[in-house]
Amino acid sequence: MSERAAPFYCPYCGDEDLRPHEEGHGAWECAACNRAFQLKFLGLLTRGLQPNSTGGEPI
Ligand SMILES: [Zn+2]
């Protein structure tokens, strides 16, 4: 298993029959609805790391 982020369900039809797309890099294709999609890591959320930095409410 070299894939870091593997979806369990198709985000479009909800089927589990997913397989890596040939383009790679987090690309998957769904055999059920014939869609290809890509997972992309956008970055870490800062929310919660510095709870008081925004002067917000306590968690
Ligand atoms: Zn699908």
N, CA, C, O and the ligand as a Tripos MOL2 file, in Angstrom:
@<TRIPOS>MOLECULE
protein
  237   235    60     0     0
PROTEIN
NO_CHARGES

@<TRIPOS>ATOM
      1 N           0.8390   -1.2040    0.0000 N.3       1 MET1
      2 CA          0.0000    0.0000    0.0000 C.3       1 MET1
      3 C           0.8720    1.2510    0.0000 C.2       1 MET1
      4 O           1.4210    1.6400    1.0310 O.2       1 MET1
      5 N           0.9880    1.8600   -1.1430 N.am      2 SER2
      6 CA          1.7760    3.0740   -1.2320 C.3       2 SER2
      7 C           0.8790    4.3100   -1.2810 C.2       2 SER2
      8 O           1.3580    5.4410   -1.2050 O.2       2 SER2
      9 N          -0.4060    4.0830   -1.4060 N.am      3 GLU3
     10 CA         -1.3240    5.2210   -1.4630 C.3       3 GLU3
     11 C          -1.4930    5.7950   -0.0570 C.2       3 GLU3
     12 O          -1.7240    5.0620    0.9040 O.2       3 GLU3
     13 N          -1.3770    7.0810    0.0420 N.am      4 ARG4
     14 CA         -1.4690    7.7040    1.3480 C.3       4 ARG4
     15 C          -2.9110    8.0170    1.7300 C.2       4 ARG4
     16 O          -3.3090    7.8480    2.8830 O.2       4 ARG4
     17 N          -3.6810    8.4720    0.7590 N.am      5 ALA5
     18 CA         -5.0720    8.8270    1.0360 C.3       5 ALA5
     19 C          -5.9730    8.0230    0.1090 C.2       5 ALA5
     20 O          -6.0380    8.2800   -1.0930 O.2       5 ALA5
     21 N          -6.6570    7.0610    0.6760 N.am      6 ALA6
     22 CA         -7.5410    6.2380   -0.1340 C.3       6 ALA6
     23 C          -8.9880    6.4580    0.2870 C.2       6 ALA6
     24 O          -9.3430    6.2620    1.4490 O.2       6 ALA6
     25 N          -9.7990    6.8580   -0.6470 N.am      7 PRO7
     26 CA        -11.2150    7.0380   -0.3170 C.3       7 PRO7
     27 C         -11.8930    5.6820   -0.1610 C.2       7 PRO7
     28 O         -11.5350    4.7220   -0.8440 O.2       7 PRO7
     29 N         -12.8350    5.6060    0.7060 N.am      8 PHE8
     30 CA        -13.5510    4.3520    0.9160 C.3       8 PHE8
     31 C         -14.8050    4.2980    0.0510 C.2       8 PHE8
     32 O         -15.2600    3.2240   -0.3420 O.2       8 PHE8
     33 N         -15.3530    5.4730   -0.2360 N.am      9 TYR9
     34 CA        -16.5650    5.5250   -1.0290 C.3       9 TYR9
     35 C         -16.4240    6.5790   -2.1130 C.2       9 TYR9
     36 O         -15.7290    7.5790   -1.9390 O.2       9 TYR9
     37 N         -17.0840    6.3450   -3.2180 N.am     10 CYS10
     38 CA        -17.1240    7.3530   -4.2640 C.3      10 CYS10
     39 C         -17.8970    8.5660   -3.7550 C.2      10 CYS10
     40 O         -19.0060    8.4110   -3.2440 O.2      10 CYS10
     41 N         -17.3410    9.7650   -3.8810 N.am     11 PRO11
     42 CA        -18.0400   10.9550   -3.3910 C.3      11 PRO11
     43 C         -19.2510   11.3180   -4.2420 C.2      11 PRO11
     44 O         -20.0370   12.1860   -3.8620 O.2      11 PRO11
     45 N         -19.4080   10.6720   -5.3740 N.am     12 TYR12
     46 CA        -20.5100   11.0190   -6.2860 C.3      12 TYR12
     47 C         -21.6590   10.0370   -6.2010 C.2      12 TYR12
     48 O         -22.8240   10.4330   -6.1720 O.2      12 TYR12
     49 N         -21.3310    8.7560   -6.1600 N.am     13 CYS13
     50 CA        -22.4140    7.7750   -6.1310 C.3      13 CYS13
     51 C         -22.3910    6.9250   -4.8650 C.2      13 CYS13
     52 O         -23.3430    6.1980   -4.5810 O.2      13 CYS13
     53 N         -21.2840    7.0200   -4.0960 N.am     14 GLY14
     54 CA        -21.2260    6.2970   -2.8430 C.3      14 GLY14
     55 C         -20.8150    4.8420   -2.9840 C.2      14 GLY14
     56 O         -20.8400    4.0930   -2.0070 O.2      14 GLY14
     57 N         -20.4420    4.4420   -4.1700 N.am     15 ASP15
     58 CA        -20.0480    3.0510   -4.3490 C.3      15 ASP15
     59 C         -18.6440    2.8110   -3.7950 C.2      15 ASP15
     60 O         -17.8530    3.7410   -3.6420 O.2      15 ASP15
     61 N         -18.3600    1.5690   -3.5050 N.am     16 GLU16
     62 CA        -17.0510    1.2400   -2.9320 C.3      16 GLU16
     63 C         -16.0940    0.6700   -3.9730 C.2      16 GLU16
     64 O         -14.9580    0.3300   -3.6420 O.2      16 GLU16
     65 N         -16.5230    0.5650   -5.1890 N.am     17 ASP17
     66 CA        -15.6880   -0.0490   -6.2210 C.3      17 ASP17
     67 C         -14.7550    0.9920   -6.8290 C.2      17 ASP17
     68 O         -14.9310    1.4260   -7.9670 O.2      17 ASP17
     69 N         -13.7660    1.3760   -6.0390 N.am     18 LEU18
     70 CA        -12.8250    2.3950   -6.4800 C.3      18 LEU18
     71 C         -11.4990    1.7550   -6.8350 C.2      18 LEU18
     72 O         -11.0940    0.7590   -6.2350 O.2      18 LEU18
     73 N         -10.8360    2.3280   -7.8060 N.am     19 ARG19
     74 CA         -9.5070    1.8430   -8.1610 C.3      19 ARG19
     75 C          -8.6420    3.0350   -8.5600 C.2      19 ARG19
     76 O          -9.1580    4.0360   -9.0560 O.2      19 ARG19
     77 N          -7.3250    2.9350   -8.3460 N.am     20 PRO20
     78 CA         -6.4390    4.0590   -8.6600 C.3      20 PRO20
     79 C          -6.5030    4.4150  -10.1370 C.2      20 PRO20
     80 O          -6.4730    3.5450  -11.0070 O.2      20 PRO20
     81 N          -6.5900    5.6960  -10.3950 N.am     21 HIS21
     82 CA         -6.5940    6.1730  -11.7700 C.3      21 HIS21
     83 C          -5.1750    6.1530  -12.3190 C.2      21 HIS21
     84 O          -4.2060    6.2580  -11.5670 O.2      21 HIS21
     85 N          -5.0660    6.0180  -13.6160 N.am     22 GLU22
     86 CA         -3.7340    5.9050  -14.2240 C.3      22 GLU22
     87 C          -2.8870    7.1560  -14.0210 C.2      22 GLU22
     88 O          -1.6580    7.0930  -14.0240 O.2      22 GLU22
     89 N          -3.5520    8.2830  -13.8470 N.am     23 GLU23
     90 CA         -2.8050    9.5290  -13.6720 C.3      23 GLU23
     91 C          -2.1000    9.5790  -12.3150 C.2      23 GLU23
     92 O          -1.1650   10.3570  -12.1240 O.2      23 GLU23
     93 N          -2.5430    8.7640  -11.3960 N.am     24 GLY24
     94 CA         -1.9070    8.7080  -10.0990 C.3      24 GLY24
     95 C          -2.1000    9.9710   -9.2830 C.2      24 GLY24
     96 O          -2.9920   10.7740   -9.5570 O.2      24 GLY24
     97 N          -1.2520   10.1370   -8.2750 N.am     25 HIS25
     98 CA         -1.2810   11.3250   -7.4270 C.3      25 HIS25
     99 C          -2.6560   11.5710   -6.8340 C.2      25 HIS25
    100 O          -3.2220   12.6540   -6.9820 O.2      25 HIS25
    101 N          -3.1780   10.5800   -6.1740 N.am     26 GLY26
    102 CA         -4.4530   10.7510   -5.4960 C.3      26 GLY26
    103 C          -5.6510   10.7090   -6.4190 C.2      26 GLY26
    104 O          -6.7550   11.0830   -6.0220 O.2      26 GLY26
    105 N          -5.4460   10.2600   -7.6430 N.am     27 ALA27
    106 CA         -6.5530   10.1640   -8.5820 C.3      27 ALA27
    107 C          -7.1780    8.7700   -8.5080 C.2      27 ALA27
    108 O          -6.4820    7.7560   -8.4700 O.2      27 ALA27
    109 N          -8.4770    8.7550   -8.4890 N.am     28 TRP28
    110 CA         -9.2070    7.5000   -8.3840 C.3      28 TRP28
    111 C         -10.3170    7.4900   -9.4170 C.2      28 TRP28
    112 O         -10.7880    8.5320   -9.8730 O.2      28 TRP28
    113 N         -10.7120    6.2990   -9.7640 N.am     29 GLU29
    114 CA        -11.8650    6.2010  -10.6420 C.3      29 GLU29
    115 C         -12.8650    5.2250  -10.0420 C.2      29 GLU29
    116 O         -12.5050    4.2430   -9.3920 O.2      29 GLU29
    117 N         -14.1070    5.5250  -10.2790 N.am     30 CYS30
    118 CA        -15.1930    4.7280   -9.7420 C.3      30 CYS30
    119 C         -15.7430    3.8530  -10.8600 C.2      30 CYS30
    120 O         -16.1460    4.3430  -11.9150 O.2      30 CYS30
    121 N         -15.7500    2.5640  -10.6080 N.am     31 ALA31
    122 CA        -16.2310    1.6440  -11.6290 C.3      31 ALA31
    123 C         -17.7530    1.6590  -11.7210 C.2      31 ALA31
    124 O         -18.3260    1.2130  -12.7150 O.2      31 ALA31
    125 N         -18.3970    2.1670  -10.6900 N.am     32 ALA32
    126 CA        -19.8490    2.1440  -10.6810 C.3      32 ALA32
    127 C         -20.4390    3.2820  -11.5140 C.2      32 ALA32
    128 O         -21.3740    3.0640  -12.2850 O.2      32 ALA32
    129 N         -19.9040    4.4810  -11.3630 N.am     33 CYS33
    130 CA        -20.4760    5.6180  -12.0840 C.3      33 CYS33
    131 C         -19.5150    6.1460  -13.1460 C.2      33 CYS33
    132 O         -19.8170    7.1150  -13.8430 O.2      33 CYS33
    133 N         -18.3580    5.5010  -13.2600 N.am     34 ASN34
    134 CA        -17.4220    5.8400  -14.3370 C.3      34 ASN34
    135 C         -16.8580    7.2430  -14.2180 C.2      34 ASN34
    136 O         -16.5210    7.8720  -15.2200 O.2      34 ASN34
    137 N         -16.7580    7.7250  -13.0070 N.am     35 ARG35
    138 CA        -16.1880    9.0520  -12.7940 C.3      35 ARG35
    139 C         -14.7410    8.9100  -12.3180 C.2      35 ARG35
    140 O         -14.3840    7.9460  -11.6400 O.2      35 ARG35
    141 N         -13.9360    9.8730  -12.6850 N.am     36 ALA36
    142 CA        -12.5870    9.9510  -12.1450 C.3      36 ALA36
    143 C         -12.5010   11.2140  -11.3050 C.2      36 ALA36
    144 O         -13.0180   12.2650  -11.6860 O.2      36 ALA36
    145 N         -11.8590   11.1040  -10.1860 N.am     37 PHE37
    146 CA        -11.7350   12.2700   -9.3080 C.3      37 PHE37
    147 C         -10.3780   12.2190   -8.6280 C.2      37 PHE37
    148 O          -9.6610   11.2200   -8.6920 O.2      37 PHE37
    149 N         -10.0540   13.3080   -7.9860 N.am     38 GLN38
    150 CA         -8.7270   13.4100   -7.3900 C.3      38 GLN38
    151 C          -8.8310   13.9460   -5.9790 C.2      38 GLN38
    152 O          -9.5590   14.9000   -5.7060 O.2      38 GLN38
    153 N          -8.0940   13.3160   -5.0970 N.am     39 LEU39
    154 CA         -8.0110   13.7950   -3.7260 C.3      39 LEU39
    155 C          -6.8240   14.7320   -3.6130 C.2      39 LEU39
    156 O          -5.7420   14.4450   -4.1240 O.2      39 LEU39
    157 N          -7.0290   15.8260   -2.9580 N.am     40 LYS40
    158 CA         -5.9470   16.7910   -2.8200 C.3      40 LYS40
    159 C          -5.8540   17.2660   -1.3850 C.2      40 LYS40
    160 O          -6.8430   17.6630   -0.7680 O.2      40 LYS40
    161 N          -4.6510   17.2130   -0.8800 N.am     41 PHE41
    162 CA         -4.4080   17.7010    0.4760 C.3      41 PHE41
    163 C          -4.2320   19.2060    0.4180 C.2      41 PHE41
    164 O          -3.3450   19.7070   -0.2730 O.2      41 PHE41
    165 N          -5.0670   19.9230    1.1370 N.am     42 LEU42
    166 CA         -5.0460   21.3810    1.0400 C.3      42 LEU42
    167 C          -4.1680   22.0250    2.0960 C.2      42 LEU42
    168 O          -3.7570   23.1750    1.9390 O.2      42 LEU42
    169 N          -3.8770   21.3190    3.1490 N.am     43 GLY43
    170 CA         -3.0510   21.9000    4.1980 C.3      43 GLY43
    171 C          -3.6540   21.6300    5.5560 C.2      43 GLY43
    172 O          -4.7780   21.1420    5.6690 O.2      43 GLY43
    173 N          -2.9120   21.9450    6.5590 N.am     44 LEU44
    174 CA         -3.3830   21.7110    7.9130 C.3      44 LEU44
    175 C          -4.2660   22.8470    8.3650 C.2      44 LEU44
    176 O          -4.0500   24.0090    8.0200 O.2      44 LEU44
    177 N          -5.2610   22.4870    9.1400 N.am     45 LEU45
    178 CA         -6.1200   23.5020    9.7200 C.3      45 LEU45
    179 C          -5.4430   24.1120   10.9370 C.2      45 LEU45
    180 O          -4.8350   23.4060   11.7410 O.2      45 LEU45
    181 N          -5.5510   25.3960   11.0630 N.am     46 THR46
    182 CA         -4.9520   26.0430   12.2200 C.3      46 THR46
    183 C          -5.9320   26.0820   13.3830 C.2      46 THR46
    184 O          -5.5500   26.3320   14.5260 O.2      46 THR46
    185 N          -7.1860   25.8350   13.0790 N.am     47 ARG47
    186 CA         -8.2010   25.8850   14.1130 C.3      47 ARG47
    187 C          -7.8970   24.8510   15.1880 C.2      47 ARG47
    188 O          -7.7080   23.6700   14.8970 O.2      47 ARG47
    189 N          -7.8530   25.3050   16.4170 N.am     48 GLY48
    190 CA         -7.6430   24.3880   17.5150 C.3      48 GLY48
    191 C          -6.2000   24.3110   17.9720 C.2      48 GLY48
    192 O          -5.9250   23.8970   19.0980 O.2      48 GLY48
    193 N          -5.2730   24.7090   17.1060 N.am     49 LEU49
    194 CA         -3.8720   24.6550   17.5110 C.3      49 LEU49
    195 C          -3.5320   25.8030   18.4530 C.2      49 LEU49
    196 O          -2.7590   25.6490   19.3980 O.2      49 LEU49
    197 N          -4.1280   26.9530   18.1700 N.am     50 GLN50
    198 CA         -3.9110   28.1110   19.0350 C.3      50 GLN50
    199 C          -5.2710   28.6500   19.4570 C.2      50 GLN50
    200 O          -5.7710   29.6110   18.8730 O.2      50 GLN50
    201 N          -5.8630   28.0410   20.4590 N.am     51 PRO51
    202 CA         -7.2580   28.3170   20.8060 C.3      51 PRO51
    203 C          -7.5210   29.7650   21.1640 C.2      51 PRO51
    204 O          -8.6320   30.2490   20.9460 O.2      51 PRO51
    205 N          -6.5480   30.4730   21.7030 N.am     52 ASN52
    206 CA         -6.7960   31.8320   22.1620 C.3      52 ASN52
    207 C          -6.2630   32.8990   21.2130 C.2      52 ASN52
    208 O          -6.3670   34.0930   21.4940 O.2      52 ASN52
    209 N          -5.6990   32.4730   20.1040 N.am     53 SER53
    210 CA         -5.0380   33.4370   19.2380 C.3      53 SER53
    211 C          -6.0370   34.3990   18.5760 C.2      53 SER53
    212 O          -5.6840   35.5320   18.2490 O.2      53 SER53
    213 N          -7.2680   33.9500   18.3820 N.am     54 THR54
    214 CA         -8.2510   34.8080   17.7240 C.3      54 THR54
    215 C          -9.1490   35.5080   18.7260 C.2      54 THR54
    216 O         -10.0480   36.2580   18.3470 O.2      54 THR54
    217 N          -8.9000   35.2580   20.0230 N.am     55 GLY55
    218 CA         -9.7330   35.8610   21.0300 C.3      55 GLY55
    219 C         -11.1570   35.2990   21.0040 C.2      55 GLY55
    220 O         -12.1030   35.9500   21.4490 O.2      55 GLY55
    221 N         -11.2840   34.1280   20.4950 N.am     56 GLY56
    222 CA        -12.6100   33.5380   20.3500 C.3      56 GLY56
    223 C         -13.1130   32.9050   21.6330 C.2      56 GLY56
    224 O         -12.5930   33.1350   22.7250 O.2      56 GLY56
    225 N         -14.1300   32.1110   21.4550 N.am     57 GLU57
    226 CA        -14.7460   31.4810   22.6070 C.3      57 GLU57
    227 C         -13.9320   30.2560   23.0100 C.2      57 GLU57
    228 O         -13.2540   29.6520   22.1790 O.2      57 GLU57
    229 N         -14.0020   29.9040   24.2520 N.am     58 PRO58
    230 CA        -13.3320   28.6690   24.6890 C.3      58 PRO58
    231 C         -13.9790   27.4550   24.0290 C.2      58 PRO58
    232 O         -15.1840   27.4350   23.7770 O.2      58 PRO58
    233 N         -13.1790   26.4720   23.7640 N.am     59 ILE59
    234 CA        -13.6880   25.2730   23.1070 C.3      59 ILE59
    235 C         -14.4320   24.4020   24.1120 C.2      59 ILE59
    236 O         -14.9400   23.3390   23.7520 O.2      59 ILE59
    237 ZN        -19.1470    6.5400   -8.3300 Zn       60 ZN60
@<TRIPOS>BOND
     1     1     2 1
     2     2     3 1
     3     3     4 2
     4     3     5 am
     5     5     6 1
     6     6     7 1
     7     7     8 2
     8     7     9 am
     9     9    10 1
    10    10    11 1
    11    11    12 2
    12    11    13 am
    13    13    14 1
    14    14    15 1
    15    15    16 2
    16    15    17 am
    17    17    18 1
    18    18    19 1
    19    19    20 2
    20    19    21 am
    21    21    22 1
    22    22    23 1
    23    23    24 2
    24    23    25 am
    25    25    26 1
    26    26    27 1
    27    27    28 2
    28    27    29 am
    29    29    30 1
    30    30    31 1
    31    31    32 2
    32    31    33 am
    33    33    34 1
    34    34    35 1
    35    35    36 2
    36    35    37 am
    37    37    38 1
    38    38    39 1
    39    39    40 2
    40    39    41 am
    41    41    42 1
    42    42    43 1
    43    43    44 2
    44    43    45 am
    45    45    46 1
    46    46    47 1
    47    47    48 2
    48    47    49 am
    49    49    50 1
    50    50    51 1
    51    51    52 2
    52    51    53 am
    53    53    54 1
    54    54    55 1
    55    55    56 2
    56    55    57 am
    57    57    58 1
    58    58    59 1
    59    59    60 2
    60    59    61 am
    61    61    62 1
    62    62    63 1
    63    63    64 2
    64    63    65 am
    65    65    66 1
    66    66    67 1
    67    67    68 2
    68    67    69 am
    69    69    70 1
    70    70    71 1
    71    71    72 2
    72    71    73 am
    73    73    74 1
    74    74    75 1
    75    75    76 2
    76    75    77 am
    77    77    78 1
    78    78    79 1
    79    79    80 2
    80    79    81 am
    81    81    82 1
    82    82    83 1
    83    83    84 2
    84    83    85 am
    85    85    86 1
    86    86    87 1
    87    87    88 2
    88    87    89 am
    89    89    90 1
    90    90    91 1
    91    91    92 2
    92    91    93 am
    93    93    94 1
    94    94    95 1
    95    95    96 2
    96    95    97 am
    97    97    98 1
    98    98    99 1
    99    99   100 2
   100    99   101 am
   101   101   102 1
   102   102   103 1
   103   103   104 2
   104   103   105 am
   105   105   106 1
   106   106   107 1
   107   107   108 2
   108   107   109 am
   109   109   110 1
   110   110   111 1
   111   111   112 2
   112   111   113 am
   113   113   114 1
   114   114   115 1
   115   115   116 2
   116   115   117 am
   117   117   118 1
   118   118   119 1
   119   119   120 2
   120   119   121 am
   121   121   122 1
   122   122   123 1
   123   123   124 2
   124   123   125 am
   125   125   126 1
   126   126   127 1
   127   127   128 2
   128   127   129 am
   129   129   130 1
   130   130   131 1
   131   131   132 2
   132   131   133 am
   133   133   134 1
   134   134   135 1
   135   135   136 2
   136   135   137 am
   137   137   138 1
   138   138   139 1
   139   139   140 2
   140   139   141 am
   141   141   142 1
   142   142   143 1
   143   143   144 2
   144   143   145 am
   145   145   146 1
   146   146   147 1
   147   147   148 2
   148   147   149 am
   149   149   150 1
   150   150   151 1
   151   151   152 2
   152   151   153 am
   153   153   154 1
   154   154   155 1
   155   155   156 2
   156   155   157 am
   157   157   158 1
   158   158   159 1
   159   159   160 2
   160   159   161 am
   161   161   162 1
   162   162   163 1
   163   163   164 2
   164   163   165 am
   165   165   166 1
   166   166   167 1
   167   167   168 2
   168   167   169 am
   169   169   170 1
   170   170   171 1
   171   171   172 2
   172   171   173 am
   173   173   174 1
   174   174   175 1
   175   175   176 2
   176   175   177 am
   177   177   178 1
   178   178   179 1
   179   179   180 2
   180   179   181 am
   181   181   182 1
   182   182   183 1
   183   183   184 2
   184   183   185 am
   185   185   186 1
   186   186   187 1
   187   187   188 2
   188   187   189 am
   189   189   190 1
   190   190   191 1
   191   191   192 2
   192   191   193 am
   193   193   194 1
   194   194   195 1
   195   195   196 2
   196   195   197 am
   197   197   198 1
   198   198   199 1
   199   199   200 2
   200   199   201 am
   201   201   202 1
   202   202   203 1
   203   203   204 2
   204   203   205 am
   205   205   206 1
   206   206   207 1
   207   207   208 2
   208   207   209 am
   209   209   210 1
   210   210   211 1
   211   211   212 2
   212   211   213 am
   213   213   214 1
   214   214   215 1
   215   215   216 2
   216   215   217 am
   217   217   218 1
   218   218   219 1
   219   219   220 2
   220   219   221 am
   221   221   222 1
   222   222   223 1
   223   223   224 2
   224   223   225 am
   225   225   226 1
   226   226   227 1
   227   227   228 2
   228   227   229 am
   229   229   230 1
   230   230   231 1
   231   231   232 2
   232   231   233 am
   233   233   234 1
   234   234   235 1
   235   235   236 2
@<TRIPOS>SUBSTRUCTURE
     1 MET1         2 RESIDUE 1 A MET
     2 SER2         6 RESIDUE 1 A SER
     3 GLU3        10 RESIDUE 1 A GLU
     4 ARG4        14 RESIDUE 1 A ARG
     5 ALA5        18 RESIDUE 1 A ALA
     6 ALA6        22 RESIDUE 1 A ALA
     7 PRO7        26 RESIDUE 1 A PRO
     8 PHE8        30 RESIDUE 1 A PHE
     9 TYR9        34 RESIDUE 1 A TYR
    10 CYS10       38 RESIDUE 1 A CYS
    11 PRO11       42 RESIDUE 1 A PRO
    12 TYR12       46 RESIDUE 1 A TYR
    13 CYS13       50 RESIDUE 1 A CYS
    14 GLY14       54 RESIDUE 1 A GLY
    15 ASP15       58 RESIDUE 1 A ASP
    16 GLU16       62 RESIDUE 1 A GLU
    17 ASP17       66 RESIDUE 1 A ASP
    18 LEU18       70 RESIDUE 1 A LEU
    19 ARG19       74 RESIDUE 1 A ARG
    20 PRO20       78 RESIDUE 1 A PRO
    21 HIS21       82 RESIDUE 1 A HIS
    22 GLU22       86 RESIDUE 1 A GLU
    23 GLU23       90 RESIDUE 1 A GLU
    24 GLY24       94 RESIDUE 1 A GLY
    25 HIS25       98 RESIDUE 1 A HIS
    26 GLY26      102 RESIDUE 1 A GLY
    27 ALA27      106 RESIDUE 1 A ALA
    28 TRP28      110 RESIDUE 1 A TRP
    29 GLU29      114 RESIDUE 1 A GLU
    30 CYS30      118 RESIDUE 1 A CYS
    31 ALA31      122 RESIDUE 1 A ALA
    32 ALA32      126 RESIDUE 1 A ALA
    33 CYS33      130 RESIDUE 1 A CYS
    34 ASN34      134 RESIDUE 1 A ASN
    35 ARG35      138 RESIDUE 1 A ARG
    36 ALA36      142 RESIDUE 1 A ALA
    37 PHE37      146 RESIDUE 1 A PHE
    38 GLN38      150 RESIDUE 1 A GLN
    39 LEU39      154 RESIDUE 1 A LEU
    40 LYS40      158 RESIDUE 1 A LYS
    41 PHE41      162 RESIDUE 1 A PHE
    42 LEU42      166 RESIDUE 1 A LEU
    43 GLY43      170 RESIDUE 1 A GLY
    44 LEU44      174 RESIDUE 1 A LEU
    45 LEU45      178 RESIDUE 1 A LEU
    46 THR46      182 RESIDUE 1 A THR
    47 ARG47      186 RESIDUE 1 A ARG
    48 GLY48      190 RESIDUE 1 A GLY
    49 LEU49      194 RESIDUE 1 A LEU
    50 GLN50      198 RESIDUE 1 A GLN
    51 PRO51      202 RESIDUE 1 A PRO
    52 ASN52      206 RESIDUE 1 A ASN
    53 SER53      210 RESIDUE 1 A SER
    54 THR54      214 RESIDUE 1 A THR
    55 GLY55      218 RESIDUE 1 A GLY
    56 GLY56      222 RESIDUE 1 A GLY
    57 GLU57      226 RESIDUE 1 A GLU
    58 PRO58      230 RESIDUE 1 A PRO
    59 ILE59      234 RESIDUE 1 A ILE
    60 ZN60       237 GROUP 0 **** ****
